[in-house]
Amino acid sequence: MSRIANQSADFPQWYLDVIAEAGLAEHADVKGCIIFKPYGYALWESIQRDLDRRIKELGVENAYFPLFIPESVMAKEKAHIEGFAPECAVVTHGGGKELTEKLYVRPTSETIIYSSFAKWVHSWRDLPLKINQWANIVRWEMRTRPFLRTLEFLWQEGHTCHATKEDADMMVHAALDMYADFDREHLSIPVLKGRKPDHEKFAGALYTLSTEALAKDGKAIQAGTSHNLGQGFSEAYGVKYLSEAGKEERPWMTSWGLSTRIIGTLICVHGDEKGLRLPPNVAPIQIVIVPIYKSDAEQKAVLVACKKLESTLAGIRVKVDSRDEKSPGFKFSEWEVKGVPVRIELGPKDLEEKQVMVCRRDTSAKKAMPIDACNAGAMGKLLDEIQESLYAQAKAFMDSHTTETDSKETFAKIIDSDGGFIWAPWDGTLKTADLIKDKTKATIRLLGDPKKANGKRDPFSGAAATEWALFAKAY
């Protein structure tokens, strides 16, 4: 049986327990790193497949660049290296000797990729240049949590070059929309999307956009980011081209990424007291069939029926749990923890009545169904219903935990109780943002329509508001 902490009483421990009990990951020997177990990595493979398709639909091609970045290359973009320096791992020795130049283990790949872009881009005909890589990243985090924040993580990072700011802006927004659509359609996760304040933007960027999800403990999780890097990186790395008019120009750059943090988001958004609840689109196993029997004679007949049922569900990811050493009750609990969307129970009595018991993980509803009606078409429709149901539940939770206020007292009360998203007027200064963070631990996640701040005052500074900002505690 599973051993999972109470979600509402101890969410952090619940989160760790679910990862352990569902067999997603375990701690590695290197503190802050995790080992992806097969079930957890299967989630990432599903995410990769669907997202890679979407990336290619944007006209982006995959490539791969080195893990190590020479210090001289990193240092070319001052704001970038200053922003990442505290998180960088640096190699100083190799082959038993001290290196003549330090090598940075990539915290992100703008620097090494744009050094190559400088060799690839010569003419306006070479633009736009759109590259993506699937890679591992190292950031020396002090406080880690499996999937949500680890020393090493997996991700995709897109990097593009454009002739104009307008083209770069279109790419930045297209990438953000892709992430939001992916979250909704593949993961059943509703997100808010918008622009980060300048003090939260990517180091060296012109501006940063992000998608924000809401965990069941009322904390925000940044799900994906997209950056317009302006022309600073093309200037720093010597990327230039001859325009159609024969004039030398600097291209506009973008970068955008989504990491294995999204698996942590999936757990925090959909999980319940029993463990995971996986949307069918991402679930490694969509339907598990559990045979129930007591005698050898019953076992044979039931297993034959289970295998026959499995064969009728072509196109669906199905597993027959025929382990003889585990009881049906143990199996029910295990597959609930793992979040399998549908469980089908089949025993001798069901065979007599020509039916199966169908259990939904999203609602815990259980009902009998004629075995002849339990086919790929019917089960496919049920899986679609569950996909939509999980999105609707998550959306309802997010909506019910999103508030607008210009009251400091109300703001603090919400943050201290159930948390959630708070839209509030902000005076636009870093000083006030830091004050709010110090007093409430809430940070600005996104900026909204500034017109909504007209005539309002920042509830913490008392100054006239210039921005309508989304606040939350965050991972």
Secondary structure, DSSP 8 states (H G I E B T S, - for coil): ------TTT-HHHHHHHHHHHTT-EEE-SSTT-EEE-HHHHHHHHHHHHHHHHHHHHTT-EE----SEEEHHHHTTSHHHHHHHGGG-EEEEEETTEEEEEEEEE-SSSHHHHHHHHHHH--BGGG-SEEEEEEEEEE---SS-BTTTB-SEEEEEEEEEEESSHHHHHHHHHHHHHHHHHHHHHHH----EEEE--GGGS-TT-SEEEEEEEE-TTS-EEEEEEEEEEETHHHHHTT--EE-TTS-EE--EEEEEEEETHHHHHHHHHH-BTTB----TTT-S-SEEEEE--SSHHHHHHHHHHHHHHHHHSTTS-EEE---SSS-HHHHHHHHHHTT-SEEEEE-HHHHHTTEEEEEETTT--EEEEEGGG-SHHHHHHHHHHHHHHHHHHHHHHHHHTEEE---HHHHHHHHHTT--EEEEEE-S-HHHHHHHHHHH--EEEEE--GGGGTT-B-TTT-SB--EEEEEE-B-
